[in-house]
Amino acid sequence: MQVEERLDDVLSRIRQAETSANRKDGSVSLVAVSKTFAAEAIRPVIAAGQRVFGENRVQEAQGKWPALKTETPGIALHLIGPLQSNKAADAVALFDVIETIDREKIARALAAEMARQGKAVRLYVQVNTGLEPQKAGIAPEQTEAFVRLCRETIGIPIEGLMCIPPADENPGPHFALLARLAGRCGLDRLSMGMSGDFDVAVAFGATSVRVGSAIFGTR
Ligand SMILES: *Cc1c(COP(=O)(O)O)cnc(C)c1O
């Protein structure tokens, strides 16, 4: 299969999952995760109409996205990997959405950079639903207080929550937990679901799914 066909296939599986879950057509958006793939591999996906992409490293994204964004206006680039505060300026300059806020230091660094650059980036808080020590994200029980800190004390808008369930577990309970936490925070955007489980995530209320290998092939 060509990359265009794989993109079509993922999009139609998302639409099917929306229908099965009695959700409105188009209520879930696709973030095409292009990490590790070069600009030449990404261009056909842009040409096929995809406009929302995800990368997990600031430096890698800087090597390919400024040119791709110039070629095609209207692209939204999501940062879905961990962010260090010394990269906050670069991240704010390049990305349209940052999904991985998980501590006060990075929230403050992003607030300062958005003010300095006069650029509003859409922001998500990452939750470590499986409490995995090697994984980024705020603990579930601290999520509500952290979202409040971001909004009220630091003064940045938070649009939704993001999670990456443990690789070896049934993702359903993790998606359900993220949805419950979002409800408590008054948030209605959920970034959850990857190549192996995006249809499950749609059933649990995902509003965006982050799909890499099912579109671009194995990394
Ligand atoms: C790589 C990555 C994805 C996409 O994973 P696939 O299994 O290739 O679909 C989604 N989310 C995050 C945070 C990632 O790092």
The ligand as an ORCA input file, in Angstrom:
! r2SCAN-3c Opt
* xyz 0 1
  C       5.256      7.917     18.160
  C       4.095      8.429     18.918
  C       2.786      8.191     18.455
  C       2.457      7.379     17.218
  O       2.727      6.038     17.461
  P       2.315      4.927     16.363
  O       2.218      3.690     17.172
  O       3.405      4.908     15.370
  O       1.028      5.317     15.789
  C       1.745      8.729     19.193
  N       1.961      9.458     20.314
  C       3.204      9.700     20.776
  C       3.366     10.516     22.009
  C       4.309      9.194     20.098
  O       5.535      9.455     20.566
*
